[in-house]
Amino acid sequence: MTQSENSPIIDRIESLVEEEQRLWHDESEGRLDDDGRQRLAIIRAELDRCWDHLRRRRANPTAPDVIDPVPWPPNDLEGPEPEPPHLEHGVHGADEPAPDPDVPRDIP
């Protein structure tokens, strides 16, 4: 892969770095508003993508420019459900009295 083939991506990186440096300077001077901070986050993400793209192209010039994203696996465990109250477990029959929590029991 020649330098000229990488030139568009390098030019894009340089442009983003210049804008990022300007925004960081504004931040250090206390002049960056919420829109500027949001733009800074977008630039940082775009720079990560550009550098990753350039590294892939340098490692394998025949690699595709766009890689299909890997999907997140399904999450069957969104977290534990709240513990139901003891008597709602269905352990005690309808005709049995509820156990007295103040009475000690022999539990093996």
C-alpha atoms as a printed R data frame, in Angstrom:
    type eleno elety resid chain resno       x       y      z
1   ATOM     1    CA   MET     A     1   0.000   0.000  0.000
2   ATOM     2    CA   THR     A     2   1.475   3.293 -1.027
3   ATOM     3    CA   GLN     A     3   1.377   6.585  0.796
4   ATOM     4    CA   SER     A     4  -0.883   8.031 -1.929
5   ATOM     5    CA   GLU     A     5  -3.486   5.317 -1.321
6   ATOM     6    CA   ASN     A     6  -3.546   6.233  2.379
7   ATOM     7    CA   SER     A     7  -3.533   9.966  1.706
8   ATOM     8    CA   PRO     A     8  -7.314  10.539  2.034
9   ATOM     9    CA   ILE     A     9  -7.476   8.846  5.417
10  ATOM    10    CA   ILE     A    10  -4.333  10.618  6.648
11  ATOM    11    CA   ASP     A    11  -5.749  13.958  5.476
12  ATOM    12    CA   ARG     A    12  -8.976  13.214  7.357
13  ATOM    13    CA   ILE     A    13  -7.024  12.332 10.525
14  ATOM    14    CA   GLU     A    14  -4.985  15.548 10.294
15  ATOM    15    CA   SER     A    15  -8.143  17.622  9.837
16  ATOM    16    CA   LEU     A    16  -9.808  15.989 12.824
17  ATOM    17    CA   VAL     A    17  -6.695  16.418 14.974
18  ATOM    18    CA   GLU     A    18  -6.576  20.141 14.165
19  ATOM    19    CA   GLU     A    19 -10.220  20.566 15.151
20  ATOM    20    CA   GLU     A    20  -9.712  18.452 18.271
21  ATOM    21    CA   GLN     A    21  -6.743  20.572 19.352
22  ATOM    22    CA   ARG     A    22  -8.741  23.774 18.807
23  ATOM    23    CA   LEU     A    23 -11.605  22.403 20.921
24  ATOM    24    CA   TRP     A    24  -9.232  21.255 23.675
25  ATOM    25    CA   HIS     A    25  -7.684  24.743 23.692
26  ATOM    26    CA   ASP     A    26 -11.152  26.287 24.001
27  ATOM    27    CA   GLU     A    27 -11.896  23.863 26.844
28  ATOM    28    CA   SER     A    28  -8.718  24.850 28.684
29  ATOM    29    CA   GLU     A    29  -9.711  28.514 28.331
30  ATOM    30    CA   GLY     A    30 -13.210  27.759 29.665
31  ATOM    31    CA   ARG     A    31 -14.892  28.720 26.385
32  ATOM    32    CA   LEU     A    32 -16.253  25.315 25.328
33  ATOM    33    CA   ASP     A    33 -20.015  24.948 25.582
34  ATOM    34    CA   ASP     A    34 -22.076  21.746 25.627
35  ATOM    35    CA   ASP     A    35 -22.235  21.636 21.817
36  ATOM    36    CA   GLY     A    36 -18.443  21.878 21.690
37  ATOM    37    CA   ARG     A    37 -18.066  19.054 24.196
38  ATOM    38    CA   GLN     A    38 -20.457  16.937 22.164
39  ATOM    39    CA   ARG     A    39 -18.477  17.717 18.996
40  ATOM    40    CA   LEU     A    40 -15.273  16.773 20.816
41  ATOM    41    CA   ALA     A    41 -16.741  13.376 21.707
42  ATOM    42    CA   ILE     A    42 -17.770  12.845 18.074
43  ATOM    43    CA   ILE     A    43 -14.289  13.798 16.861
44  ATOM    44    CA   ARG     A    44 -12.627  11.422 19.308
45  ATOM    45    CA   ALA     A    45 -14.832   8.542 18.122
46  ATOM    46    CA   GLU     A    46 -14.183   9.412 14.470
47  ATOM    47    CA   LEU     A    47 -10.430   9.555 15.096
48  ATOM    48    CA   ASP     A    48 -10.565   6.102 16.682
49  ATOM    49    CA   ARG     A    49 -12.352   4.775 13.586
50  ATOM    50    CA   CYS     A    50  -9.902   6.470 11.214
51  ATOM    51    CA   TRP     A    51  -6.815   5.165 13.033
52  ATOM    52    CA   ASP     A    52  -8.329   1.679 13.154
53  ATOM    53    CA   HIS     A    53  -9.081   1.850  9.434
54  ATOM    54    CA   LEU     A    54  -5.532   2.999  8.648
55  ATOM    55    CA   ARG     A    55  -3.992   0.221 10.777
56  ATOM    56    CA   ARG     A    56  -6.133  -2.398  9.026
57  ATOM    57    CA   ARG     A    57  -5.170  -1.078  5.598
58  ATOM    58    CA   ARG     A    58  -1.496  -1.100  6.510
59  ATOM    59    CA   ALA     A    59  -1.722  -4.628  7.935
60  ATOM    60    CA   ASN     A    60  -3.695  -6.031  5.004
61  ATOM    61    CA   PRO     A    61  -4.063  -3.841  1.896
62  ATOM    62    CA   THR     A    62  -6.711  -6.182  0.470
63  ATOM    63    CA   ALA     A    63  -8.920  -5.998  3.565
64  ATOM    64    CA   PRO     A    64 -12.348  -4.437  3.031
65  ATOM    65    CA   ASP     A    65 -12.774  -0.806  4.036
66  ATOM    66    CA   VAL     A    66 -15.934  -1.526  5.993
67  ATOM    67    CA   ILE     A    67 -16.116  -4.431  8.406
68  ATOM    68    CA   ASP     A    68 -19.482  -5.768  9.456
69  ATOM    69    CA   PRO     A    69 -19.974  -5.036 13.141
70  ATOM    70    CA   VAL     A    70 -20.142  -7.987 15.486
71  ATOM    71    CA   PRO     A    71 -23.605  -8.122 17.041
72  ATOM    72    CA   TRP     A    72 -23.981  -8.119 20.791
73  ATOM    73    CA   PRO     A    73 -25.105 -11.501 22.111
74  ATOM    74    CA   PRO     A    74 -28.621 -11.675 23.500
75  ATOM    75    CA   ASN     A    75 -28.767 -11.002 27.200
76  ATOM    76    CA   ASP     A    76 -31.089 -13.538 28.804
77  ATOM    77    CA   LEU     A    77 -30.218 -12.279 32.257
78  ATOM    78    CA   GLU     A    78 -31.248  -8.661 32.511
79  ATOM    79    CA   GLY     A    79 -30.760  -8.871 36.238
80  ATOM    80    CA   PRO     A    80 -32.386 -10.698 39.087
81  ATOM    81    CA   GLU     A    81 -36.077 -10.345 39.664
82  ATOM    82    CA   PRO     A    82 -36.989  -9.020 43.069
83  ATOM    83    CA   GLU     A    83 -37.427 -11.686 45.713
84  ATOM    84    CA   PRO     A    84 -41.122 -12.202 46.363
85  ATOM    85    CA   PRO     A    85 -42.363 -12.084 49.931
86  ATOM    86    CA   HIS     A    86 -41.865 -15.404 51.705
87  ATOM    87    CA   LEU     A    87 -45.535 -16.417 51.822
88  ATOM    88    CA   GLU     A    88 -45.933 -15.907 48.086
89  ATOM    89    CA   HIS     A    89 -43.456 -18.702 47.284
90  ATOM    90    CA   GLY     A    90 -46.305 -21.207 47.365
91  ATOM    91    CA   VAL     A    91 -44.491 -23.337 49.932
92  ATOM    92    CA   HIS     A    92 -47.304 -23.220 52.468
93  ATOM    93    CA   GLY     A    93 -50.692 -24.577 51.625
94  ATOM    94    CA   ALA     A    94 -53.768 -22.445 51.950
95  ATOM    95    CA   ASP     A    95 -54.885 -24.395 55.028
96  ATOM    96    CA   GLU     A    96 -51.496 -24.189 56.806
97  ATOM    97    CA   PRO     A    97 -50.737 -21.285 59.095
98  ATOM    98    CA   ALA     A    98 -47.887 -19.009 58.134
99  ATOM    99    CA   PRO     A    99 -44.734 -19.680 60.152
100 ATOM   100    CA   ASP     A   100 -44.007 -17.263 62.959
101 ATOM   101    CA   PRO     A   101 -40.694 -15.548 62.185
102 ATOM   102    CA   ASP     A   102 -39.968 -15.140 65.913
103 ATOM   103    CA   VAL     A   103 -40.103 -18.876 66.631
104 ATOM   104    CA   PRO     A   104 -36.787 -20.683 66.055
105 ATOM   105    CA   ARG     A   105 -36.986 -23.698 63.770
106 ATOM   106    CA   ASP     A   106 -34.731 -26.684 63.397
107 ATOM   107    CA   ILE     A   107 -33.372 -26.416 59.903
108 ATOM   108    CA   PRO     A   108 -30.967 -29.180 58.947
